[in-house]
Amino acid sequence: MNRNDVPDGAPEAAAGALSLKQLSVADWARFGAQEIAYVRPVVVNGVRAMAIHAADGTPIGAAPSAELAIAAIRQHEMKPALVH
């Protein structure tokens, strides 16, 4: 830990996250973001589900389980990433 009780390396990670948020749609496209979708757990109408989002955060679907969400992503020739 450093003097601010922040884990070592955290300031660099925070700066990296900030710079990623400033990327344009064209920047994301150059990185191949249109080929990546991420899955994260959500609750919809009191029911647990897995939300599917494009790499830029655009919601593109949902599934009742991570396995089905990943299958749907792969079916659309994209690469899945899990976010928790």
Buried (B, 14 or more C-beta within 10 A) or exposed (E): EEEEEEEEEEEEEEEEEEEEEEBEEEEBBEEEBEEBBBBBEEEEEEEEBBBBBBBEEEEBBBBEEBEBBBEBBEEEEBEBBEEE
